[in-house]
């Protein structure tokens, strides 16, 4: 049917030197709809990890040529936060603590039930998706303008733009309502607050400030005036 599409499967990398275990996990994950690849050594695992994008890594601690802890450390040292579940035959608290301290998202001790592993994988992916969604909500964009609500960093065409707190709040309100014409009273109420008793001309002044910073030095204006109504930000 027109409009139908297949969801993109999650990609899982298994770094495990025990061939039988790796094969069983791979078959079970593929049966659940995951796309899976395996690696038998830490070095091969790092190479595969670096060459593709992965949704999750199953990482055995005791692997040859580069142990799992070192693989984990190198991945996290690069700034990559792909979910990683450690597979270990060790059941000691220090190993578990060390793995979590190095940035593992979870661990499971061999021998394990495949149902438990599948549940832990689903939980890790679900948490990661929630975190990614939350991070995306912090970034507002329109054309080549980006605003990070958390860090309050504003860039246009990769150029940093310094804004005052009031200018920043005004820009946020405009972007959150992009393509909608906002009158001065709406802007005044949402940016300056209900208890502001000044005139609406302050809106015009700050719109002018914003235009100088995010429009005047760039090829196309984003803030537009709608005569006798107010302002709108749009591409």
N, C-alpha and C positions, 0 to 999 in steps of 0.2 A: 504493500500500500504506500501511496505517496505520503511522505512525512514520517514513516517508520524509520527507526535507526537502531543499530546495535550499540549498547553501552560499551565504552572503552574498558577492557578488563584491567584490573590492578596488576602491576608487574612486581613479582617477588624474586629476589635473588637469594638462593640458598648457598651458603659457603660452609661446606661440610665435607670432611675427607672420608667418612664412612659411606661407601658407595650404596650399600643396601638401604641405609637410613635416608640418604638424600633421595634415592629413587622412590621410596615409599611416600615421602613427603611431597615430592614433585607430582606423583600420580594423583594423590589426594587433592592437592591444590588445583591441579588442572581440572579434576572432576568438579571442583567447586567454581570453576570459571576463571581462575587466575592464569596469567601468563607467567611461566616460570623458567628460569635458567639456573644452572648449578655451577659451582666452582669447587675444586678439591683442595686448593691451597690458599693461604692468605694473600700471596702475591697475585695469583690469578683472580682471586675474588676482588681485590682492589682495582685491578685493571678493568674487569667487567663493570664494576661499580662506576668507575670514572668515565667509561665510554658510553653509558646510557643513563637515562632517567629511570629511577626505581621508586615504587610506592612503599616498599618495605624490604628489609633484609633479615633473613634468618642466619645467625652467625654462631658457629660452633667455636667454643673457646680453644679447645685443643686441636688445632690444625697445623700442618707442617709449613715450614719456610717463613711464616709470619703468623704468630699466634693471634687468636681472636681479639684479645685485649688491645694488641698493637694496631690491628686493623680498625677496631672501634676508635681508638685514640686518634689515628690519622684522619679518619672520616670526620670526626667532630672538630679536629683542629683546623680543617679546611672550611669550617662554618656550615657544613651540610647537616641538616637536621632530619634527614630521612629516618622514619621509624626503624629501630633495630631491636630485634628480640634475640637474646643470647640463648644458645642451646649448650647445655653443659652436663657432663656426667658427675660433676662435683656438686655436693650438697652442703658445702660449708658456707657459713654466713659471710666470712671475709671475701670469698669469690663473688658472691651475689652483691655485696656492698660495693666492691671494687668495680664491678660491671656497671652498676647504676651510677656510681660517682664519675665514671668515664663517659656517661651520656647514653647508656642503653635505656630503652623505654620499658623493657620488661625482660624477664628470663623464664625459662622452663627447664626443669631438671629431667634428664634421661634416667630411666625410661618414662615416656609420657604417653597419655592417650591422645590420639589424633584429634578427637573432639575438643579436648582442652586447648591444644595448639591452635586449632581453627578459631576457637572463641577468643583467644588472646590476640590473634592476628586481626580479627574483626574489630576488637576493642581498640587496638593501636591505630588502625586505619580510621576508625570513627573519630577518635580524639584528634588525630592529625588533621582530618578534614574540617573539624570544628575550629581548630586553631587557625587554619589557613583562611577559612571564611571570616573569622574575626579580624585577622590581619588585613584582609581585603577591604573590610568595612572601614578601616582606619585611613585608607587611601582614597581620596576623591580626585577625579580627573575630568577634564574637559579639554578637548583638542590636545595640545602639547603642554597644558598646565596641569601640574600635579601638586596636591596638598596632602601632607601627612598630618592627620589630626592629633596623633600621639606625640610626635616629635616637633610638630609645628613648623616643619620644613616645607617651604614653597619653592617650586622650580618651574620655569617655563623654558622649553627647548634646552633643557639641561643647565639653564642659568639659575643660580640661586637668587631668590628675591627676599629681601628683608622687609617684614611687615610689623607694624605696631600691633599690640593685642587687639585693639578695636578694628583695625584694618583686617586682621586675620579673621575675627568673628564675622565681619561683614562679608568677606569673601566666602567663608564656609556657608553662610546663609544663602548667598546667591547661587553657589554651586549645588547645594542640596535642592534648590528649586530651579535648576537650569531649564531654560526654554519657557519659563513662566514669568510673565510680567508682574513685578512686585511694585506696589505703590509705596510712597514714602512712609505712610503710617504703619504698614506691615513691617517694613524694614526697621523703623524706629522702635516698634514694640519688641521685635525679636532680638535685635542687636543691642539696643540701649536699655530696654526693659520698660515695664509698665510705669515705673516710678520716675521716669525721665520727664522733666517739665520744660525742656528747651524746645525750640522751634524745629520744624522738619527740615529747615535749610541745612542742618548739620549733616543730613544724609547726602545732600548734593556735594558738600565739602569733602566728605570721606570717599564718595564715589570718584571725585576728581583725583584724590590722593591715590586711590587704587589704580585708576587708569594710567597715571603716570608711571606706576611701577610694573604693572602686568601687561599693558597694552602699547604704550608709546614707543618702546624700543623694539617692538616685534612687528612682523609683517602683516598680521591681521588682528583687528580688535575683537575682544570677547565681550566686553561690557557695552551694551547698547541702551540708548535713551529712547523711550517711547513717549512722545510729546503728550503732555497733559495727563499722563498716567504714572509713569515711574521708570524702572530700570529692569533689564533682563540680561542675563549672561547666557550666551549661546555661541556655537561655532559659526 
